[in-house]
Amino acid sequence: MRILFLVHGFNSLSQRLFVELRNDGHDVSVEFDISDANLSEAVGLFQPHVILAPFLKRAIPKEVWKNHLCLIVHPGVIGDRGPSALDWAILDNAQSWGVTVLQAEAEMDAGPIWASARFEMRAASKSSLYRSAVSDAALIAVRQALTRVATPGATPEPLADSSDARGRLRPSTVQADRRINWQRDTTADVLRKIHSADGVPGVRETICGLDVFLHDARSANGTTGPAGEVLATSGPAICLGTIDGAIWIGRLRRPSGEVTFKLPATRVLAACLPARPEIPMDSEQGYREIEYSEQGPVGTLRFEFYNGAMSTDQCQRLLTAYNAALARPTKVLVLAGGRDFWSNGIHLNNIEAANNAAEESWLNINAMDDLAEAIIRTESHLTIAAMGGNSGAGGVFLARACDQLWMREAVIVNPHYKDMGNLYGSEFWTYLLPFHCGAYNARRISQQRLPMGAAEARELKLADAIIATGRADFDTEVHRRALDLANAPDLAEKLREKSGQRQAHESEKPLSSYRAEELARMRRNFFGFDTSYHVARYNFVHKICKSRTPVTLASHRDKTRHQTDRQHARRAS
């Protein structure tokens, strides 16, 4: 089936569906919703059987949905209507929610139903739910819908006839719907309000006299104080009191000015933050980004960095924690990343806000390389990257620096830098990819600009194993497998082989040479005459909409493909 994705942006849900539907054998192409004319042109070029809209911010033009089957992926239960479906579900403390695939008609979200799927809610941010439970349910519902579409005589169910309809029309959420009453709202209430707006648009508040949006909220254990007041700091985060406890706020955003994107809270408030106690990040009461745990011969190092971005400081702190973990009497070390992201590489927001973006880029990539090199050179332990969440750019190659990379079945990775202004990349990818994947696969991985699922990653030897569990069971299964490796009678022999192989590689071409070659190219990206990286970074951080769909996604705009199709048609005739 030819399926044209119509999207506002190629977000996590769109990427998941793109990867999975292509794996199912469908011919999938993508068009960004730039204008009615662009869409009409795309439809004419691709001639889709179905137009699928997994992430759209405006109505599909009448002339399109009247003449083509258009399916909308709505993150709400049957009958739910409006653009703030998941926001309201979190605010209302819904215990379960769903995704509905409906046909586009004149009235928004009121078309007939092709499929739906339900999921259990958990106490988490909108972004986290969207990347996990919503994504899983959407895939189920979309597959069901496409199966029905392909079934002769099948028709959708009118919304008015659905016995499962429990949703209703809801307006867009506004700040008044999320306004925090610090003298009445409990910690759970405050967290729910912030979670409903994270990552867009955030909850608007006045902190230390500054107008800001709150993001990245979590409970603060063991801390109490006046509600709404800043009680303490911990690394990038500030602690705000509630009537029954306190919360950490890791990120803030100013509504206006030169810098209007999310940054560490303490950085945004640096000029006005009063002196407050500093709680160490590695304490039970602190804002913990890095945690180490140990069970028998297996150590686990978890790093929960907001949106998977790793700043210079975060890389340095993670390297310190990594070295401390190696000093423990364990045999296997698992690098577990975070729940939603393993790593997305260097911290573009911090770089964009730096006084000298090129210099900060240089410091950040060197800190990433220091960490990657330490992992590659490890001889005392077997290292495992347990990728339970998505990963991109340098984060993928940082994971590949481990001896083994285990990937959860639903994970999506983007192992390329090219969309960031043709950034060359580092993290020793020029060594790691040929070594683990072979020269041919290394070229395929580094040159393509498409998201990749776990199955393709395993096929290309980018991943060593796929773990087919839900997110809740992933850590348990990883530990079970890691324990088996640690207790295997041949572990000592494996470590000796690993050490010998590293020495052989070093004598052939030192790691320092790979690093120097990669960084020479990166220096040109950062400091050279071509400003493509800086422009792409600015557009990414400031969320500037693209003016066209990249040909890598819009295969219907690929002239080479059309020439090949015509040649095949001539041969067939």
MIRO-378418 format. One record per residue (C-alpha): residue in three letters; x, y, z. Coordinates in steps of 0.001 Angstrom, whole numbers, padded with zeros to 6 digits, always signed. Example, Ala and Ser with C-alpha at 12.3 -4.5 7.8 and 13.67 -1.06 7.14 Angstrom:
residues 2
ala+012300-004500+007800;ser+013670-001060+007140;
end
This chain:
residues 573
met+000000+000000+000000;arg+001265+003505-000836;ile+000923+005665+002275;leu+001650+009381+002294;phe+002444+010779+005733;leu+001216+014357+006150;val+002966+015862+009180;his+003674+019200+010815;gly+007069+017807+011799;phe+008770+014431+011748;asn+008350+013789+015472;ser+008841+010629+017540;leu+005404+009165+016753;ser+005746+009873+013017;gln+009178+008242+012991;arg+007940+005142+014829;leu+005048+004665+012420;phe+007284+005394+009414;val+009777+002709+010432;glu+007197+000080+011408;leu+004938+000506+008370;arg+007908+000283+006019;asn+008919-002908+007832;asp+005372-004161+007203;gly+006016-003783+003459;his+004197-000529+002768;asp+005608+002139+000465;val+005751+005178+002765;ser+006646+008739+001833;val+006473+011930+003914;glu+005272+015443+003135;phe+005522+018325+005602;asp+002329+020356+005893;ile+003737+023548+004390;ser+000868+024674+002129;asp-002195+023387+000318;ala-000321+023679-002978;asn+002568+021553-001702;leu+000163+018887-000487;ser-001729+018777-003779;glu+001555+018443-005622;ala+002694+015628-003314;val-000567+013738-003780;gly-000230+014076-007548;leu+003336+012787-007521;phe+002839+009862-005130;gln-000755+008835-005895;pro-001228+007379-002397;his-003818+004784-001450;val-004021+006406+001994;ile-002939+009750+003450;leu-001999+009284+007100;ala-001707+012247+009490;pro+000053+011177+012724;phe+001044+014730+013734;leu-000857+017629+012249;lys-001705+021094+013567;arg-004334+022183+011053;ala-007217+020691+009101;ile-006568+018820+005870;pro-007921+020823+002896;lys-011396+019797+001747;glu-010290+019133-001825;val-007861+016530-000481;trp-010033+014629+002019;lys-012991+014695-000404;asn-010981+012882-003079;his-008585+010734-001024;leu-008883+008569+002069;cys-007272+010591+004871;leu-006732+008967+008278;ile-006074+011090+011363;val-004162+009598+014313;his-005783+011283+017313;pro-004200+010800+020777;gly-007546+010428+022497;val-010271+007876+023203;ile-013209+007436+020844;gly-015341+010563+020927;asp-012561+012790+022232;arg-012202+015892+020106;gly-009910+018875+020202;pro-006180+019629+019997;ser-005352+019095+023696;ala-006434+015495+024155;leu-003452+014248+026157;asp-003178+017497+028137;trp-006738+017069+029421;ala-006224+013366+030160;ile-003308+014240+032453;leu-005090+017185+034080;asp-008181+015041+034707;asn-006018+012288+036196;ala-007457+009740+033764;gln-006547+006174+034661;ser-006661+004959+031066;trp-006629+006669+027696;gly-006365+005765+024043;val-005570+006533+020437;thr-008208+006719+017709;val-007706+006489+013952;leu-010536+008362+012257;gln-011350+009539+008782;ala-010903+013220+007984;glu-014127+015075+007310;ala-015399+018632+007574;glu-015675+018622+011367;met-012349+018200+013189;asp-011919+014814+014956;ala-015577+013924+014290;gly-015128+011602+011306;pro-015989+007893+011303;ile-013756+005509+013250;trp-011465+003008+011532;ala-009685+001703+014656;ser-008729+002526+018244;ala-006469+001203+020996;arg-006375+001788+024752;phe-003513+002106+027248;glu-003050+002602+030978;met-001914+006025+032109;arg+001019+006557+034483;ala+002269+009568+036407;ala+004530+011065+033746;ser+004952+014080+031514;lys+002967+014507+028316;ser+006150+014078+026274;ser+007051+010822+028003;leu+003566+009366+027559;tyr+003514+010442+023925;arg+006828+008745+023154;ser+005847+005490+024859;ala+002216+004525+025558;val+000703+006758+022867;ser+003254+005553+020313;asp+002578+001892+021126;ala-001200+002326+020965;ala-000992+004365+017760;leu+000944+001607+016027;ile-001679-000966+017037;ala-004556+001237+015897;val-002934+002269+012602;arg-002190-001341+011697;gln-005785-002292+012468;ala-007070+000597+010384;leu-004908-000272+007374;thr-006011-003892+007557;arg-009639-002779+007494;val-008999-000351+004645;ala-007506-003206+002616;thr-010497-005454+003341;pro-013089-005390+000512;gly-016377-003924+001685;ala-015040-002652+005012;thr-016327+000718+006150;pro-015573+002865+009189;glu-018000+003187+012100;pro-019763+006551+012392;leu-018866+008263+015652;ala-022558+008562+016545;asp-022944+004758+016337;ser-019959+003873+018498;ser-020812+002178+021777;asp-017238+002810+023008;ala-017406+006584+022727;arg-016586+008112+026094;gly-014761+011237+025016;arg-016162+014667+024252;leu-015262+017903+022560;arg-012716+019807+024658;pro-011229+023228+023942;ser-007527+023916+023669;thr-005913+024098+027085;val-004796+027557+028168;gln-002608+028726+031021;ala-005650+029272+033245;asp-006393+025534+033063;arg-002943+024766+034477;arg-002465+027686+036834;ile-000905+026525+040092;asn-002504+027585+043365;trp+000492+027180+045644;gln-001652+027547+048769;arg-004105+024794+047785;asp-002489+022411+045278;thr-000729+019329+046593;thr+002559+018097+045177;ala+000615+015631+043013;asp-001599+018453+041718;val+001383+020652+040854;leu+003210+017834+039103;arg+000114+016926+037088;lys-000298+020521+035888;ile+003339+020807+034822;his+003348+017329+033282;ser+000336+018294+031132;ala+002370+021091+029531;asp+005787+019468+029226;gly+007415+019944+026747;val+005006+022513+025159;pro+004131+025129+026290;gly+005095+024788+029976;val+003307+026282+032966;arg+003698+030034+033305;glu+004851+031307+036698;thr+006759+034131+038336;ile+009890+032851+040062;cys+012260+035254+041819;gly+010505+038119+040015;leu+011021+036582+036552;asp+008249+035545+034165;val+009061+031951+033174;phe+007586+028676+031964;leu+008178+025616+034184;his+009414+022339+032695;asp+011033+019084+033842;ala+009259+018622+037180;arg+009735+015812+039659;ser+009147+015227+043371;ala+011805+016445+045795;asn+012271+013829+048505;gly+012607+014962+052098;thr+012456+018717+051440;thr+009784+021042+052805;gly+009272+024776+053063;pro+006982+027667+052115;ala+004792+026792+049138;gly+005857+028451+045898;glu+009186+029586+047296;val+012658+028533+046127;leu+013979+026302+048910;ala+017236+024984+047469;thr+019193+024240+044316;ser+020778+021064+043029;gly+022918+021255+039914;pro+020685+022711+037182;ala+017480+022503+039226;ile+015606+024647+041720;cys+013436+023246+044504;leu+009995+024815+045004;gly+007933+024198+048121;thr+004364+022847+048008;ile+001776+022554+050787;asp+002775+018932+051431;gly+006374+018709+050195;ala+008425+020095+047338;ile+009267+019619+043656;trp+012368+019988+041534;ile+012187+022100+038381;gly+015046+021241+036059;arg+014282+023546+033117;leu+012821+027003+032631;arg+011956+029016+029544;arg+011524+032770+029188;pro+008451+033886+027177;ser+010335+036710+025471;gly+013806+038095+024934;glu+016864+036800+023097;val+016705+033328+024675;thr+013226+031782+024629;phe+014138+028092+024660;lys+014518+025715+027595;leu+017651+025971+029711;pro+018726+024764+033167;ala+016640+026535+035805;thr+019623+027808+037788;arg+021083+029285+034615;val+017888+031163+033731;leu+017623+032537+037288;ala+021354+033175+037740;ala+021016+036957+038003;cys+018198+036963+040559;leu+018336+033659+042454;pro+018762+034328+046185;ala+021293+032335+048173;arg+019805+028944+048948;pro+021202+025624+050195;glu+022872+023527+047490;ile+021843+019868+047712;pro+024357+017505+046087;met+023010+015882+042937;asp+024177+012443+044007;ser+022299+012548+047331;glu+018886+010956+047874;gln+017351+014421+048265;gly+019038+015963+045201;tyr+018070+016356+041573;arg+019567+013076+040428;glu+020642+012740+036802;ile+023167+009938+037330;glu+022596+006905+039546;tyr+024692+003810+040134;ser+023341+000552+041508;glu+024899-002841+041996;gln+023558-006357+042275;gly+026156-009060+042621;pro+028659-008974+039744;val+026572-006514+037694;gly+026766-002742+038059;thr+024220-000440+036392;leu+024922+003195+035575;arg+021761+005116+034704;phe+021857+008650+033299;glu+018537+010455+032970;phe+019379+013600+031022;tyr+016464+015805+029981;asn+015519+015037+026350;gly+018692+012944+026057;ala+020948+015968+025484;met+024397+015770+027108;ser+026181+019025+027959;thr+029907+019373+028563;asp+029349+019251+032322;gln+027021+016244+032107;cys+029538+014304+030002;gln+032267+015085+032510;arg+030146+014042+035477;leu+029102+010848+033716;leu+032767+010050+032987;thr+033591+010503+036678;ala+030720+008175+037612;tyr+031820+005674+034962;asn+035364+005526+036324;ala+034008+005108+039849;ala+031825+002211+038648;leu+034843+000515+037074;ala+036593+000628+040452;arg+033879-001599+041935;pro+034442-005394+042214;thr+031926-006200+039459;lys+032373-007976+036146;val+029710-006458+033889;leu+028771-002779+033691;val+025426-001803+032145;leu+025008+001734+030812;ala+021249+002131+031040;gly+020640+005685+029818;gly+017215+007125+030660;arg+013645+005922+030327;asp+012749+007979+027240;phe+016188+008530+025709;trp+019502+006741+025904;ser+021361+009762+024548;asn+020922+012317+021781;gly+024502+013570+021766;ile+025757+017089+022380;his+023515+019662+024088;leu+022340+022005+021319;asn+020310+024287+023629;asn+023278+024928+025924;ile+025489+025526+022893;glu+023007+027961+021359;ala+022891+029953+024622;ala+026681+030067+025062;asn+028665+033282+024606;asn+030685+031486+021927;ala+028652+028695+020334;ala+031588+027350+018307;glu+033819+027118+021364;glu+031108+025444+023455;ser+030459+022985+020614;trp+034157+022119+020658;leu+034229+021622+024428;asn+031064+019510+024303;ile+032232+017149+021548;asn+035578+016675+023282;ala+033795+015784+026518;met+031684+013250+024579;asp+034859+011827+023046;asp+036534+011543+026453;leu+033614+009424+027641;ala+033487+007297+024492;glu+037233+006684+024636;ala+037054+005594+028268;ile+034369+003054+027355;ile+036305+001710+024368;arg+039492+001342+026426;thr+037785-000498+029303;glu+039422-003900+029818;ser+038331-004764+033370;his+034623-005157+032598;leu+032299-006291+029874;thr+030266-003188+028988;ile+026668-003224+027780;ala+024603-000343+026416;ala+020993-001133+027366;met+019006+001105+025018;gly+015464+001185+026353;gly+014708+004638+024926;asn+015300+006375+021616;ser+018713+007698+020678;gly+020191+009974+018055;ala+023396+011310+016507;gly+026433+010933+018777;gly+024357+009164+021392;val+024038+006127+019104;phe+027789+005897+018621;leu+028429+006429+022323;ala+026269+003360+022904;arg+028152+001445+020203;ala+031371+002148+022128;cys+030213-000561+024554;asp+031090-004199+023932;gln+027446-005027+023358;leu+024422-002909+022469;trp+021042-004316+023481;met+018039-002488+022054;arg+014408-002624+023122;glu+012193-003707+020245;ala+010265-000399+020041;val+013324+001876+020053;ile+013964+004274+017173;val+017482+005555+016493;asn+018798+008239+014157;pro+022476+007288+013710;his+023498+010248+011583;tyr+024544+013883+011916;lys+023932+015144+008408;asp+020618+016875+009097;met+022436+019127+011561;gly+024081+021157+008803;asn+026156+018232+007455;leu+027922+017865+010784;tyr+030673+015260+010427;gly+030391+013770+013911;ser+032842+012127+016247;glu+032541+009707+019216;phe+034930+007425+017263;trp+032246+006422+014761;thr+034849+006009+012015;tyr+036410+003262+014151;leu+033310+001759+015769;leu+031082+001307+012723;pro+033555-000592+010493;phe+034649-002667+013502;his+031168-003754+014597;cys+029163-003467+011377;gly+031643-003946+008538;ala+032649-001381+005923;tyr+029548-001734+003730;asn+027061-001401+006598;ala+029126+001430+008075;arg+028624+003422+004872;arg+024891+002675+004846;ile+024467+003772+008452;ser+026516+006957+008191;gln+025109+008151+004862;gln+021362+007644+005180;arg+019249+010296+006890;leu+016322+008129+007929;pro+015224+006831+011334;met+016030+003210+012016;gly+014192+000607+014045;ala+015684-002134+016177;ala+015231-004796+013492;glu+017254-002842+010932;ala+019860-001930+013543;arg+020307-005622+014342;glu+020464-006525+010651;leu+023229-003963+010104;lys+025012-005141+013284;leu+024618-001732+014870;ala+022794-003586+017668;asp+023824-006971+019040;ala+020462-008043+020439;ile+016800-007026+020439;ile+014819-007345+023657;ala+011113-007748+022941;thr+009563-006401+026136;gly+007587-003386+027202;arg+009476-000558+028855;ala+008441-001672+032345;asp+010072-005100+031935;phe+013115-004035+029949;asp+015420-003330+032911;thr+014578-006662+034542;glu+015363-008593+031370;val+018584-006637+030828;his+019772-007455+034335;arg+018922-011145+033902;arg+020975-011343+030714;ala+023827-009303+032195;leu+023928-011622+035204;asp+024169-014627+032878;leu+027172-013016+031162;ala+028817-012145+034462;asn+028458-015729+035738;ala+029482-017390+032486;pro+032586-019588+032900;asp+034232-018047+029825;leu+033946-014402+030939;ala+037619-014150+031885;glu+038574-015491+028484;lys+036278-012973+026783;leu+037942-010141+028676;arg+041394-011382+027655;glu+040286-011580+024022;lys+038842-008089+024274;ser+042108-006744+025674;gly+044162-008458+022968;gln+041891-007179+020235;arg+042116-003610+021554;gln+045923-003816+021623;ala+045990-005174+018080;his+043743-002387+016855;glu+045829+000190+018667;ser+049015-001002+016997;glu+047317-000910+013601;lys+045836+002574+014058;pro+045676+004316+017448;leu+042379+005631+018768;ser+044065+009013+019011;ser+044351+009059+015215;tyr+040639+008357+014709;arg+039822+011075+017210;ala+042156+013604+015626;glu+040775+012958+012141;glu+037163+013254+013261;leu+037783+016381+015303;ala+039651+018038+012433;arg+036445+017740+010395;met+034346+018894+013357;arg+036551+021944+013840;arg+035739+022994+010295;asn+032028+022536+011056;phe+032310+024684+014166;phe+034871+027341+013183;gly+034997+027226+009364;phe+033485+029457+006691;asp+030508+027129+006111;thr+027908+028130+008726;ser+025460+025311+007898;tyr+025809+023695+011326;his+025146+026963+013153;val+022104+027729+010994;ala+020696+024217+011422;arg+021288+024329+015186;tyr+019542+027708+015470;asn+016542+026426+013494;phe+016361+023264+015609;val+016607+025029+018975;his+014171+027789+018011;lys+011804+025278+016361;ile+011797+027006+012984;cys+009471+025129+010650;lys+011042+023704+007518;ser+010247+025400+004239;arg+010365+022129+002292;thr+010352+018394+002874;pro+013799+016755+002584;val+013998+014387-000380;thr+015294+011689+001962;leu+011782+011615+003481;ala+009762+012705+000451;ser+010614+009836-001871;his+007859+011078-004208;arg+010076+014112-004867;asp+013160+012002-005597;lys+013842+012337-009324;thr+016094+009270-009296;arg+013228+007150-007989;his+010863+008434-010675;gln+013409+007673-013410;thr+013828+004134-012071;asp+010042+003640-011913;arg+009690+004752-015535;gln+012466+002384-016627;his+010761-000518-014837;ala+007438+000409-016472;arg+009025+000428-019945;arg+010639-002981-019361;ala+007338-004386-018104;ser+005524-003189-021230;
end
